[in-house]
């Protein structure tokens, strides 16, 4: 006479457990994305530092002029040197918090590039090595 079936309470408990598991997966996926973008920012700034140092050595011991790009979060630098032109552009992966750049000397004898990290309160900064 009685049919075997799930009760409403059992169904609500299962749906609640699934909802909790889905929210945990989504939050950990979001954290992984933030860490990946931070890693890309750090890698790009280290590469930019190497390019700036290379330009320094071939451009009469002066760093290239850094200029802001047309897009927020973008930095462009060009290094004119004898028989060589080095150009690089940095763009923030999320494009919400732009890279910060500072030329600490008017004679382009020093520079500082930094990026806001999503997973840390501290900024990641690279500067001249000379």
C-alpha positions, -999 to 999 in steps of 0.1 A, spaced: 0 0 0 28 24 8 51 34 -21 88 38 -14 99 74 -19 120 102 -4 103 126 20 105 163 15 128 166 45 153 142 30 153 160 -3 159 194 15 188 179 35 205 166 3 200 199 -16 215 218 14 246 195 15 250 200 -23 247 237 -19 274 238 8 298 217 -13 293 239 -44 300 271 -24 332 256 -11 343 246 -46 335 281 -60 354 299 -32 386 277 -37 384 282 -75 382 320 -70 413 319 -47 432 298 -73 424 324 -100 436 353 -78 469 334 -71 474 328 -108 469 364 -116 493 375 -89 519 350 -102 515 365 -137 520 400 -123 551 390 -105 565 372 -135 558 402 -158 575 427 -135 606 405 -131 608 402 -169 604 440 -172 632 445 -147 655 423 -168 645 442 -199 652 475 -182 686 463 -170 694 451 -205 684 485 -219 705 502 -193 736 484 -204 731 492 -242 717 527 -239 746 548 -224 737 537 -189 703 552 -189 670 535 -182 642 537 -208 615 563 -205 583 547 -191 550 559 -203 514 550 -195 495 530 -220 462 539 -235 445 513 -214 443 515 -176 467 491 -160 492 492 -189 528 504 -190 549 509 -221 587 515 -222 609 521 -252 647 519 -251 664 536 -281 700 525 -284 725 522 -312 712 496 -336 687 484 -310 651 492 -299 636 474 -270 599 479 -265 578 461 -239 543 466 -226 528 454 -193 491 449 -189 474 438 -157 456 405 -161 425 417 -143 428 453 -156 412 467 -124 442 478 -104 468 494 -127 505 489 -124 522 517 -106 554 531 -121 578 558 -108 609 573 -123 628 583 -92 653 605 -111 647 630 -139 677 618 -157 662 583 -160 689 569 -136 663 550 -116 629 534 -118 604 515 -97 575 493 -110 550 478 -86 517 459 -88 489 455 -63 485 419 -54 450 404 -48 461 378 -23 484 400 -2 482 434 14 517 442 3 525 454 -32 551 435 -53 578 460 -64 609 458 -86 634 486 -90 667 495 -106 697 472 -98 723 498 -107 
